[in-house]
C-alpha cells in the first residue's frame, strides 16, 4: 500500500482519508520512526519512486488540514493518534466542519478498527475514494503491476492472497495487471471461504479462456515479437548485436517462449566471452535451465504429471491421469493453471504442452532429485500408449476425429518406445475403411531409411496411403514395396500393404503385377479378401473380360462394393443410365454404413455416367460430388468429377482445351495411366459429337500408346463406336462384350446422336 501511495504522490495532492488511516497505522506499528526516515533507509524498495520526499509532506498537509477543520490546536494537528478520535466523533455526529471527509462512509469504521494488517488491507477503499474526488484536470488512471504473483503463496495457504485480492476489489477505479506462472483462480466458486470474493459473479472475466476470460497467456510471441525482442535486447553502437541469421534460428527454436529467448541471449553473450563468434547452429539445442525453472515450484506429483503429458501431442484430464498413473486429479488441475499448458476447447483433447517445454523436458537433464531414468521414460511411454488405446475404446463418440487423434499419438509412442502394435492394428483398419485419408502418421515416419520395427512399418504404410493422394503412384508403389519387404507387419496388415500396392500398380498400368498381388490377398482369406476380389473384377474389366468381371461382381456384396463394380462394368457398354443407378445404390449403401469416402467416390462416378446422357442433370450431380469431396482427400475421385464436367460440356466450346491441359498435367503428376486413357475417351466423345473425324483419330492414336500393356484396350473399340466406325480386325481389342459388340456399338453411337440433337448440331 505504501508503494501505491508513493506512486499517487506524483499527482501532487494529499489523499486525506487514506493518509489519515495510514498515519494511524504507522504511528501504532512503527513508534518512534518517521515515515520519511523509513523511506530514506529502505533504499531499493522505494528509491525508484521520485515522489518519496513529497509523500511525508502531503501526509502532514492532510493531517494539518483535518486538524484545522476540527479546530484542534496546531501542535496536535500532525499527530494521528490524537486526531483520530476527534475525526471519528465528528463523522459519527455528522459535523459540517468535516464535510470534506463526510462522503467516505467507511472511514470511521476503518479508523476505529485495530491498526493491524487487517485494517491496512481495507485502506485501498479510502485511497480509491480520494482518487475519485480528484479535480477533473488532475485525474489519472492508476495502473498497478503485481508481478510474479505466484510468490504470494501456494494453492493451500492463501492468507496473503486474500489481502491482495482485497486491495484489487476495493479499488475499482484502478487498473491492475497481475502476472505469474499460474492462472488467477478467483472466479472458482470452490475457493469460497479462503478468499473474500469468489465465483463468476464476482469476477466474470477471470474464468477459463473458453468462458471469455481476460486472462492472457504470455508465452506465444509472434515471429515479429521475437524479432523485436532480439533486436533490442542486445545492441552495440545503435545496431543489433545478434545478426539476422542467428535471430531467426533463436526465434524458430523458441516457439515464441520468452524464457527461451532470454536464455538464448545469455548463451550468445557467453559464447562471445569465450572468444567464439556465435553461429546459428549453436542455438539448435534445449536449455536445461528452462526446465529447471519450469519444475522448481512444482510438487513431485505435478512433476510426474508434467513429464507424462510431455509424451502426448494433446490430452484431456482423464487421459493424462491414466498416462501419469495417478489416482487423483488435483496435480493435473493445478498444472492447468500454468501458462505453458495451452487450451483449445474445440479439440478432441483440449490441452497441450507448449512445444518448447515439451521438447526440452524430454531431451534436457533437468537436474532435479526425481528426474527420470531411461527405464522410467519407457514405462511412462507404455502407460501413455495404453491410455490412448483405452481412450479410443471407451470414447462415447467413436468419431473420425477421435480415431485419427488416437492413431497419431499411438503411432508416435509405439515408434519412439519400440512398443508392440496392440490396439493400433484395429485402429489402422478402421482408418482405412472410411477412405478419407487425413495425414495420420508422425512426420518423421516419411524417412528414406527402411522401417526397423512394426510401429515404423505401420506408420510408413498409413503415411504412404495418405500421401498417395499427392504423390506419383510410382512413389507409392516404391514405399509400399519397402514395407512389404521388411516383413515386420502382422499378416492382416501385410495384406493391407499388398492390396494397396496392387491398386497402385493397376493405376500405373501394371496389370499383371496388380493381378498377382490381388490374388495373393484373396488366397489369404483375410479381411482384405473381398476388396481384393473387387480388384480382380476391375482387372478383368480392364482386360475386356466383362463376363468374368460380372460373375465376380455378383458375389462381392457390400464388403466388395458390388454396386460400384457393376456401375464400372455397365457404363463402358453404353448403358450409362443403368450404371448411374448402380452408382446411386453404391452411394446410398455407403451412407448407410457411414463410409464417407466410398459415398463420395460412388457419387463422382455417378455424375461421370450421367454426363454422357443427361448434361442438364449432371450439373446438380457434379455439385453434389464436389460437396461430398470437399472435406476428403481423394485425388482420383476429384479427377473423375473434372472428367464428368468435361463430358457435360462435350460438343461445346466451354474452354475445353485449357481444362484438358490442366487435367493432363494433374494426371501426369499423379501417375494415373488408366485415367489418362479415360481422358482420351472423353475427348473422343467430344470430337465425335462435333463430327471431327481427325480429332477422333488423334485420340485413338493416344489410346493405342496408353493401352499397349493391355489394360483398357477396349477404349479404342468404344472410340470407334462413338465415331460410327467399325474397328479393323487388327485393331480390335478382343473384348468380350456382354450382349455382343453390335449392341454396344449401337448404344454408343446413339449417345453421340442424342448429344448432337440436344445441342442442335444435326
Secondary structure, DSSP 4 states (H G I P E B T S, - for coil): -HHHHHHHGGG-S--HHHHHHHHHHHHHHSTT--HHHHHHHHGGGTTT-TTHHHHHHHHHHHHHHHHHHTT--TTTTT-HHHHHHHHHHHHHTT-GGGHHHHT-TTHHHHHHS-SSHHHHTTHHHHHHHHHHTS-GGG---EEEEE-SGGGG--SS--HHHHHHHHHHHH-TTEEEEE--SB---TT-GGGBTTBSS-STTTSTT-S-GGGT----------HHHHHHHHHHHSEETTEESS-HHHHHHHHHHHTT-HHHHHHHHHHHHHHHHTT----GGGGSS--HHHHHHHHTT--HHHHHHHHHHTT-SSB-HHHHHHHHT-S-SHHHHHHTTBTTEEE-TTSSS-EEE-HHHHHHHHHS----TTPPPHHHHHHHHHHHHHHHHHHHHH-SS--HHHHHHHHHHHHHHHHHTT---TTHHHHHHHHHHTT-----S-GGGS-SSPP-SHHHHHHHHHHHHHHTTTS-HHHHHHHHHHHHHHT-S-HHHHHHHHHHHHHHHHHTT-HHHHHHHHHHHHHHTSTTHHHHHHHHHHHHHHTTBHHHHHHHHHTTTGGGTHHHHHHHHHHTTT-HHHHHHHHHHHHHHHHHTT-HHHHHHHHHHHHHHHHHH-HHHHHHHHHHHHHHHHTS--HHHHHHHHHHHHHHTTTS-SSHHHHHHHHHHHHHHHT-HHHHHHHHHHHHHHHHHHT-HHHHHHHHHHHHHHTTTSTTTHHHHHHHHHTT-PPPTTT----B-TT-HHHHHHHHHHHHHHHHHHHT--
